[in-house]
Amino acid sequence: MNYLNIKDEKLLPVVVELNTLLADYHIYYQKLRNFHWNILGENFFDLHNKFEELYTDARTKIDEIAERILTLRYHPMSKLSDYLELSAIKEVSPIQSDKEMVAEILNDHQLLLKQMKAVVNKAEAATDEGTIDLIGAYIRELEKASWMLDSWSKKPTEHLNRAIVE
């Protein structure tokens, strides 16, 4: 039964991009766990909690992405070796300074956002509104998390751009 009313040949490119996003999220999740366990220094409490918040969110998204692939009537990738090979996000040493960890996570956010946009582009071509809606919400949430981490990494004397109307 084709409850989606979308042809399989239109869905396959969406599923390929979703599987890539699934791989990215798995590596990102593990990196966050490593940073959560290994953070040291004066920012321990802030970042220990923030990394836990982020990996808890990533764990939820991993499940939702896999379930979306299943909804599209495909099996999601599920082997760690495949994730490591496919993901644009790479493993790093968990022994880093707090600022290096945040910079690494912000870089991963850029990669995740890029992949999310690739998913949306394929989903638009397939008229897959469910995937567009799911990933659109992810983009908004990740952009906000990125803003917050970026703000944490700024010096108090730095400022954002101003929109001045004259």
N, C-alpha and C positions, 0 to 999 in steps of 0.2 A: 504494500500500500504506500502510495506517495502522498503522505499528508502534508508535505512541504510545498507541493506544486512548483517545484524547481527541478529541472533536469539534472541528472547526475553529472553530466559533462560540465555544467556550470558550477556545480558544487565542489568538484575536485580541486580546483585552484584555491578555493576558500579553505578547504580542509588542509591542504599543503601549508598554507600560511598559518592556520591555527595550530598545526603541529609544530611549526617553527616557534611560534609564541609559547606553546607549552614547554618546549625544550628550554627556551630562554628563561621562563619562569622557574623551572626546576633548578637551574644553575644559580639564578638570582636568589632563590629561597635558601639554598645551601650556603651561599656566601653570607647572607644575612645571619644565619645561624652561627656560622664561624665567627663573624664579627661580634655578635651578641655574647658569645662565650669568651672571647679574647680581648674585649675592650678593657683598657686600663686608664688610669689618670683621673684628673679633676672632673672630666665630663662623663665619668663612668655611669652615674645614675641616669642622666639624660639620655645618653646614647644606648645604654643597655635596654632601657624601656622602649626607646624609639625603634631599635632594631627588632625587638620582640613584636611590637605593633606592626612593623612592616612585614616580618616573616609570617605572622598570623594572617595578614591580609593576602600575602602571596599564596599561602597554602589554600585559602578559600578560592582564589582565582585559578589555581592549578586544577582544582576539582571542577569548577564551572567551565573552564575551557575544554577539559576532557569530555564533560557531559554535553557540551555544545557539539563537539565532533560526533559523539554518539547520536545526538538528536538529528544530525545531518546524515545519519546512517552509515558512518564509517567508524572503524576502530581507531582510537587515538594511539599514538606512539606511547610505549610504556617501558622501554629499556633505557637505563641510565647511560649505557654506552652510546646509544643513538642521540640522547640529549647532548652529551658532551661533544659529539661530532657535529651536530647540526647548529647548536646555539652560537650566536654571535657574542654572548656573554661568556667570559672565560674565568676559570678558577684563578685565584690569587692567594698569596700567603695571608693567613689571618693575623699575622704579627705585623701590624701597622699602627701608626699613630691615629688618633681620633680624626684628625683632619684628613689624613690619607684615606681612611675608611669612608668618610662622608663623600670625598671626591670620587672614590671608586663607585659608590652607590649612585651618585649623580650621573656618572658616565653610563652606568647600567640603565638608568632611567631613560637616557637619550636613546639607547639601543632598543629598549622595550617600546618606547613611543614610536620609533621608526617602524618597528615590526607591527605594532598595532595599526599604524596607518596603512601598511601593506595589506593587512587583513581587511580593513575597511574598504580599500580600493577594490579588492577581489569580491568582497561581499556586495558592494554596490553594483558591480558588473553582473552579478548573479541575481540581483534583486532579493538578497537574503537579509531582510529587515531584522530578524532576530539577532543575527551576528552583529549587524551594524549597531543595534541598540546596546548589546552587551559590551562591545569594545568601546563604543562612544563613552559609556559611563567609566570604563577603566581609564581612558585617556584623561578625562576630567579629574579623576581621583589621583592619578599619578602626577599630573601637572601640579596639583596642589601640594602633594608630598614633596615634590622637587623644589617648589618655591620655599617650603619651610626649611628643608635641608640647606638650600642655598642661602637663605637668610641666616641660618645658624653659623654658616661658614664665613659670613661677612664680618668686617671690622665695624665697630659701632659708629665710626666716622663716615662709612660708606653710605650712599643713598641710591635709591632707585631713580629711574627716569621720571621726569615730570611732564605731564600733559598740560601745557599752559595755553589757554585761549586768550588771544589779545584782540 
